[in-house]
Amino acid sequence: MQATLEPFLRDDYESRVFTPEFLEVIRLFERYRGDTFRFLKETAVFLAKQRGEVSADDLQEVVSYFNIEGDRRIIGAALGDLYRKGILVKLYERPTGRREAHGRKIGVYGIPGAGKNA
C-alpha cells in the first residue's frame, strides 16, 4: 500500500516548478515586479558563480540589505524559475538558517557543470 502512495506523499520539488500554476506565478512576478524579479535572478546566478552555490537564505539577505518591499515568495519563484530553465541545478537540501522558518529545509543550487557540482 505504501509503495502506491509514495509518489503522492513525497515532497517533489520538480513536480511543483513544472506545474501550470507555478508558471502563472512566474508570469505575475514578471509582469508586476519585473525589475525586482530580474534583479533577484541575476543576483542568484552571480552568487552561484562566485560562491559555488546559492540558497533562498542568501537572497533573503539581499532583500533585507536593499530593503526590497513586497511578497518574499518572489525569492522562491526566482530560484524556481532558474531551476526550471536549467540555469541552476539543485545540489542538496539543508535546514534554513532563518529563525522564523524553524529549520525548514531549503534547496541549495549551483551552476550546472561548475565547481562543486561538476
C-alpha positions, 0 to 999 in steps of 0.5 A: 500500500505504501509503495502506491502512495509514495509518489503522492506523499513525497515532497517533489520539488520538480513536480511543483516548478513544472506545474501550470500554476507555478508558471502563472506565478512566474508570469505575475512576478514578471509582469508586476515586479519585473525589475525586482524579479530580474534583479533577484535572478541575476543576483542568484546566478552571480552568487552561484558563480562566485560562491559555488552555490546559492540558497533562498537564505542568501537572497533573503539577505539581499532583500533585507540589505536593499530593503526590497518591499513586497511578497518574499515568495518572489525569492522562491519563484526566482530560484524556481524559475532558474531551476526550471530553465536549467540555469541552476541545478539543485545540489542538496537540501539543508535546514534554513538558517532563518529563525522564523522558518524553524529549520525548514529545509531549503534547496541549495543550487549551483551552476550546472557543470561548475565547481562543486557540482561538476 
